[in-house]
């Protein structure tokens, strides 16, 4: 005659135990939370390392005094550890830049697009050739200004006109014009 074990529920053998479903959910939630904290601990230092350093933020703007720059003269300053060219254009240079047909320019921009309204004689550009990053000549006294009277890059022969527009050579675009504003008639703030 067969005996029935009354302590084991029907349909189960005496060797199996029921697993608590709440325990499984708790372990899943705990594992996901642990992984989230671990990911945060890894990602936050990486994101913080991409922020600019304090010394870079200190150099984020540059003030340039324009009062000593004579018409036809350029000066070099520094903006974010890069050379900055500030040029006081003569009326003849402005007329020559305005007379240049845009169809002759590789990167067509008018002088008015590169200067502030009412201050067409002040051209502010970064002094970095757009080909491979060399510093063009032409901002210093007696330097080679190239065939177009502006700037000449000695590395590969790019020539820019007085408006900082590329006219010949391998450079693909004009010299970059940074954000700047006139804080007075004789002072600009770059950056």
Beta strands, then each sheet from edge to edge (+ up, - down):
strand 1: 62-65
strand 2: 74-79
strand 3: 82-88
strand 4: 122-126
strand 5: 149-152
strand 6: 159-161
strand 7: 166-168
strand 8: 180-184
strand 9: 187-190
sheet 1: 1+ 9- 8+
sheet 2: 2+ 3- 4+
sheet 3: 5+ 6- 7+
end
